[in-house]
Amino acid sequence: MVEIYTDGACRGNPGPGGFAALLRHKEAEKLVTGAEPLTTNNRMELMAAIVGLEQLKAGSQVVLTTDSEYVRRGITEWLAAWLANGWRTSAKKAVKNQDLWLRLHEQAQRHQVEWRWVKGHSGHLDNERADRAANAAIDAMQAANA
């Protein structure tokens, strides 16, 4: 069983953004982060989940905890309809972030994932740690580009 805690951050929406995935298996931990100069919060939330799952080399049982209802509901409730409707919403509009939804869907199919939601900034230690790491990734990117 692998636990993954994810978070995305964006300063402005769009604006500079970062993401983090904290992976835990038994006593081992791995923190993966990244940042983009111009993005949206939803894209960073998706990237956190994608990169977290991509770290796993073999199919695994995963509990992935996110503070993004967009990610959790998208993968568990909306994705099947988007696939069936040619990547159109119920309002017949193109699904935003299709490129990332495709990547997340591919990764989710490799594993047995239980998707959990936690309220952001509510004191959940691992979610707060992922939030700090996502923001630190933005800071590091901006410092490198200064």
DRENDOKE-516512 format. One record per residue (C-alpha): residue in three letters; residue number from 1; x, y, z. Coordinates in steps of 0.25 Angstrom, whole numbers. Layout:
DRENDOKE-516512
res,n,X,Y,Z
Ala,NUM,X,Y,Z
...
END
This chain:
DRENDOKE-516512
res,n,X,Y,Z
Met,1,0,0,0
Val,2,5,14,-4
Glu,3,0,26,1
Ile,4,1,39,-7
Tyr,5,-3,53,-2
Thr,6,-3,64,-13
Asp,7,-5,78,-14
Gly,8,-4,89,-25
Ala,9,-2,104,-23
Cys,10,-4,116,-32
Arg,11,-1,131,-29
Gly,12,-11,137,-38
Asn,13,-20,128,-47
Pro,14,-13,128,-56
Gly,15,0,131,-51
Pro,16,13,124,-46
Gly,17,9,110,-40
Gly,18,15,99,-33
Phe,19,11,84,-29
Ala,20,16,74,-19
Ala,21,13,59,-17
Leu,22,18,53,-4
Leu,23,19,38,-5
Arg,24,20,28,6
His,25,22,13,6
Lys,26,24,7,20
Glu,27,35,16,26
Ala,28,40,21,13
Glu,29,36,35,8
Lys,30,39,42,-5
Leu,31,35,57,-8
Val,32,34,61,-23
Thr,33,31,75,-27
Gly,34,31,84,-39
Ala,35,27,98,-44
Glu,36,22,105,-57
Pro,37,23,120,-59
Leu,38,9,122,-65
Thr,39,-2,112,-61
Thr,40,-15,110,-53
Asn,41,-18,104,-40
Asn,42,-25,93,-46
Arg,43,-14,89,-55
Met,44,-4,89,-43
Glu,45,-14,80,-35
Leu,46,-15,70,-47
Met,47,0,70,-48
Ala,48,2,67,-34
Ala,49,-6,54,-35
Ile,50,0,50,-49
Val,51,14,52,-44
Gly,52,11,44,-31
Leu,53,6,32,-38
Glu,54,17,33,-49
Gln,55,27,31,-38
Leu,56,22,16,-36
Lys,57,29,7,-45
Ala,58,20,-5,-43
Gly,59,5,-6,-42
Ser,60,1,-3,-27
Gln,61,-10,-1,-17
Val,62,-11,14,-15
Val,63,-18,23,-6
Leu,64,-17,37,-12
Thr,65,-21,48,-3
Thr,66,-24,62,-10
Asp,67,-30,75,-5
Ser,68,-36,77,-19
Glu,69,-50,73,-22
Tyr,70,-47,76,-37
Val,71,-37,65,-37
Arg,72,-45,55,-28
Arg,73,-58,57,-35
Gly,74,-52,58,-49
Ile,75,-46,44,-48
Thr,76,-57,37,-40
Glu,77,-69,44,-46
Trp,78,-67,52,-59
Leu,79,-56,45,-66
Ala,80,-65,33,-72
Ala,81,-75,43,-78
Trp,82,-64,52,-84
Leu,83,-58,39,-90
Ala,84,-72,35,-95
Asn,85,-75,49,-100
Gly,86,-63,51,-108
Trp,87,-57,60,-97
Arg,88,-69,69,-97
Thr,89,-76,74,-84
Ser,90,-90,72,-82
Ala,91,-92,87,-87
Lys,92,-85,82,-100
Lys,93,-72,90,-97
Ala,94,-58,85,-98
Val,95,-53,79,-85
Lys,96,-42,88,-80
Asn,97,-28,81,-77
Gln,98,-31,69,-86
Asp,99,-16,67,-88
Leu,100,-14,65,-73
Trp,101,-27,57,-71
Leu,102,-22,47,-81
Arg,103,-9,46,-74
Leu,104,-16,44,-60
His,105,-26,34,-66
Glu,106,-14,26,-72
Gln,107,-7,26,-58
Ala,108,-19,23,-51
Gln,109,-22,10,-60
Arg,110,-8,5,-56
His,111,-11,5,-41
Gln,112,-23,1,-31
Val,113,-25,15,-26
Glu,114,-34,20,-15
Trp,115,-37,35,-17
Arg,116,-39,42,-4
Trp,117,-42,57,-1
Val,118,-38,66,10
Lys,119,-41,80,13
Gly,120,-29,89,9
His,121,-23,97,20
Ser,122,-30,90,31
Gly,123,-18,85,39
His,124,-16,71,32
Leu,125,-1,70,34
Asp,126,2,63,21
Asn,127,-7,72,12
Glu,128,0,84,19
Arg,129,13,78,16
Ala,130,10,76,1
Asp,131,4,91,1
Arg,132,17,96,7
Ala,133,25,88,-3
Ala,134,17,93,-15
Asn,135,19,107,-11
Ala,136,34,105,-9
Ala,137,35,100,-23
Ile,138,29,113,-28
Asp,139,39,121,-19
Ala,140,51,112,-25
Met,141,46,114,-39
Gln,142,45,129,-37
Ala,143,58,130,-31
Ala,144,65,122,-42
Asn,145,59,132,-52
Ala,146,62,144,-45
END
